[in-house]
Amino acid sequence: MTSSMCEKQEENQYKVFVESSEPKELLPLPSIYDYIVVGSGPGGTTIATRLALNNFKVLLIEAGPDYDDGVTRTPVFWPSAQLNPKITGHFHPYTFSEDDNITIDYPRGITLGGSAQINVMVAMTANPSEWDYISQVTGDYNWSSEMIKRKYLKLTENCQYCTRRDNDKNKNGWLNISIAAYRDPLPLHQTNPVLYDLLDKVKSQYQFNPNINYENFYDSYFFGPESVTEETGTRGSTYRRIKNVQSMKKSNLCVWTDTFVTKLIIDPRTKEACGVEYVKGSYLYHASPLSSSSSNSNNIRKSSIYAKREIIVSGGQWMTPQLLQLSGIGDRNLLRQFGIRTIQHLPGVGVNQQDRLESTYVVKLKSGVNMAGIRSVNCTYNTTHVDPCLIDYIKHPRTSPYSANSGLFMMLQSTQPIRPNFPDTAYVFLPLRFTGFRENWVQEAFQYPVGAYLTVIVNLARVTNNLGSVRIQSTNAFETPLIQMNRFTGPSKQIELNRIKQSIWYLRNLILNSPFSKYVDYEELPGSNIQTDEELEQFIREYVWSHHACCTAKMGNTRKDPLAVLNSKGQVKGIKNLRVCDISIFPKIPSYYPFMSVITACEKIADDIIKRAKY
Ligand SMILES: Cc1cc2nc3c(=O)[nH]c(=O)nc-3n(C[C@H](O)[C@H](O)[C@H](O)COP(=O)(O)OP(=O)(O)OC[C@H]3O[C@@H](n4cnc5c(N)ncnc54)[C@H](O)[C@@H]3O)c2cc1C
């Protein structure tokens, strides 16, 4: 090679033009971008839009379509959004290990906006100690809770309940968060008397927390914050953020959807990342129900595109490590198995995977009891030709039951007092039959009217099992990787099982041993036949689920920690001009619900990128 791969930009740029299946789309674009961002979930959206607003030329590449409809926008329809094969992919990780051969359906958004287009919109910040931990392991003060809190306040400037700055005209925060109960002018005992009675018992045990995102370090009950735009009652998503920034800075933010990045272009001699190889086409990735399982990226001619400054990978917890491994960044033994030349030996890529442990407590309510509240009585959830609540939603988006995810309230509880100021368990109360994200849960749940069941999700934060892993199974970039959750293994196995057991026993007591029990017909899950610790443990093993997998390309001290993939600025160890920013960068699973942590973290990394570019 006479010159380095990264110097050949012009030549390959020409190739993009002649090889692309859609040359017209590429023609008017600037020939070379400052940055290429791969993946448009909360991580990629945050980075790409911040850079575009700072007048850099950004190309955001997304495998999924540019898709938006009334269902994705309407908060209450989140279960239907997950049923949409155009935007939702399904992974099937092994619950334990490959040898046990037990898999679970695990939805992810593969669409413009990423999983934030199909998620449940619960918008919670991480505990201050979680940010301080990142600051401590990376030695970067900008990760401290004090510094991160400033970012959060800036991001949520438009949130009326968060900052109580309604009169401030100079509000630029893009993260829309609101609380349905606060939008309703009627008092709870009028809108939902059944819930009011349930809260009566809760109030005797827990303090009410009016703003959980401001103070989340004590046990409390609260109404769940959601990423819903208050005025319009719609999903306040990453998708909207992309569209808004495009309308403001059209020439700075170029978005390619239905485009799959198969490999990062890295010069093996200089270890400099300078571009990506990609294929244009819809539903190429095998996680998509609409993909053809025989499609193989190795048999398709690829195009390439280059960036002047940096490449940022934001593909999420599984697709990010997969892309790194396919590009020669990962454990050299794994790469060798597939004949991939190692550019940077980083054994931390694809390990350290963590996920919450979630379980559900479900009771069927007596006939005539409506847990969803009086405004929901006539709702058909878009299953009939005329849905009175949909009409009401269009007229009254602030107060309609459709302008919220239908969550009733939440609680934070400390079950392990060993670490003060960090409640370790969240409970989410829902007025429907929800058994967790598993095959056909939506079809099963909606066999019963909304309001006929009460479900409580037990959501463990602070899990310490980090033995999950993700690794490529072939060099076909369209093939999903091998994902092993390795639940209930390692030293924390019994602690975590005990924590869930304790929570389920607690809920049984809270619901059946209180005046609220007058509304209950029977306990469906775990069911009255489960009476002993052993029986409950068996139930938990069968029913455990989760949906916040993370931490597979973690930040850390890259000099001391051999498993650290990134430094505190999201830069990949040993590779120039390559960063990662998404849910995979966290050393430990963040918060109770992670997407706000991803956004806040990527705002911080966007600052780092901008600082590097300017000075
Ligand atoms: C069903 C469900 C419900 C959830 N509910 C909540 C909730 O209520 N609250 C909460 O805080 N969190 C929730 N989450 C989690 C949250 O949505 C995710 O943690 C968050 O979206 C992660 O953001 P990300 O940027 O890391 O990745 P993602 O959102 O997964 O986005 C990654 C994007 O990158 C694209 N991509 C990947 N690889 C490539 C490639 N090679 N080429 C091109 N494009 C690529 C993907 O198509 C995808 O669009 C939920 C998640 C799911 C799946």
The ligand as an ORCA input file, in Angstrom:
! r2SCAN-3c Opt
* xyz 0 1
  C     -39.484     -2.833     24.735
  C     -38.595     -1.865     25.406
  C     -39.094     -1.035     26.405
  C     -38.248     -0.140     27.049
  N     -38.759      0.728     27.977
  C     -37.947      1.656     28.531
  C     -38.465      2.657     29.394
  O     -39.658      2.729     29.654
  N     -37.590      3.544     29.924
  C     -36.241      3.496     29.670
  O     -35.494      4.306     30.209
  N     -35.738      2.566     28.837
  C     -36.557      1.674     28.248
  N     -36.054      0.774     27.358
  C     -34.607      0.779     27.095
  C     -34.173      1.934     26.212
  O     -35.104      2.195     25.190
  C     -32.806      1.588     25.641
  O     -31.940      1.355     26.716
  C     -32.253      2.692     24.776
  O     -33.075      2.890     23.657
  C     -30.847      2.340     24.335
  O     -30.387      3.325     23.453
  P     -29.187      3.039     22.471
  O     -28.900      4.297     21.754
  O     -28.101      2.394     23.220
  O     -29.664      1.901     21.444
  P     -30.988      1.618     20.638
  O     -32.125      2.405     21.124
  O     -31.128      0.139     20.622
  O     -30.656      2.129     19.169
  C     -29.655      1.580     18.369
  C     -29.974      1.901     16.912
  O     -28.821      1.630     16.127
  C     -29.205      1.006     14.914
  N     -28.062      0.210     14.446
  C     -27.408     -0.737     15.145
  N     -26.406     -1.253     14.419
  C     -26.444     -0.647     13.217
  C     -25.680     -0.790     12.037
  N     -24.679     -1.671     11.961
  N     -25.985     -0.003     10.978
  C     -26.979      0.914     11.055
  N     -27.753      1.072     12.170
  C     -27.488      0.302     13.230
  C     -30.397      0.147     15.326
  O     -31.207     -0.164     14.213
  C     -31.101      1.044     16.350
  O     -32.059      1.869     15.740
  C     -36.880     -0.108     26.696
  C     -36.387     -0.925     25.684
  C     -37.238     -1.787     25.028
  C     -36.693     -2.614     23.921
*
